[in-house]
Amino acid sequence: MFSLSQTKGSNKNNPFDLNNTDAYHYWRDKKLSGYPTSIDELLIEIKDPRALSAAEYQTIIRSCGKTNMALYRSETVGDSDKNIPLMLAKQLGLRLLDHNWLADKEGVTSLTVRPTGERSHYIPYTNRPIHWHTDGYYNPAHRQIHSLLLHCVASAAQGGENALLDHEIAYILIRDENPDYIRALMANDAMTIPARISDTGTARPDQPGPVFSINPVSGDLHMRYTARTRSIIWEHHALTREAVDFVSQLLDSDSGYIFRGRLEPGMGLISNNVLHDRAGFENDALHERLLYRARFYDRIRDTGMRKVFQF
Ligand SMILES: [Fe+2]
């Protein structure tokens, strides 16, 4: 039987450590027990994300502790205040905002179709579908994204749904299939994003790194992944190839753990950077999709594995 007393403050008995099957099974059973079976169970009605009530806050934290995500529906329809995701983040303990170079000056990114200019070259600023990924997979190790907030100001005339999969559930499904797949995906050179060369030279060097990694301080699991097949180099090992194939089959499957839905105005996603995709969409004169996105290097407060599962 797994002993709780051995685990405090160390990764020795971390469930994500392949050498520790007792801790893994203890955590896995707790994680899967009562796990939501429909996206409706993730949806929380809130008044204003800028000023959560104590009850709203607790419900969000509980949901993110269980599934690494929560969806909210708020009474902010028609309000395009960019402070919504920033003020929400502050209440959730998120302090380390990722100011990526295409973000607006507040550090919030406005995801909307940009027909011209620098942003128009990047798929998030088009109406095209985006394959499964976690955010910031191209970032260096010290700038990995641990949480992601989306707030919908306006939805498209048609389409733009998201699929969502808790990355800890993905870990379980992969490890249960073959623990060696996890071993391959934890290798430091499992997935490399090749350098981006700009007109003036190298804009960004090669970014090799693992798919799954364990935070050395908190013990939490992080996932770095993209289903894109161009501009990505997987380690040439046969086991890595098999593992990657298994992951893409899982993400293409109709697994009950994959939640699908569309953010409507006033709604938002709060997540510890779970796996997600985006369907293509069509705008019309009255419906131009606009989502605010804020990404952080920290995880939502009190949703870590040790706190939630009392490791
Ligand atoms: Fe994303």
Boltz pocket constraint, residues with backbone or C-beta under 6 A from the ligand:
constraints:
  - pocket:
      binder: B
      contacts: [[A, 133], [A, 134], [A, 135], [A, 276]]
      max_distance: 6.0
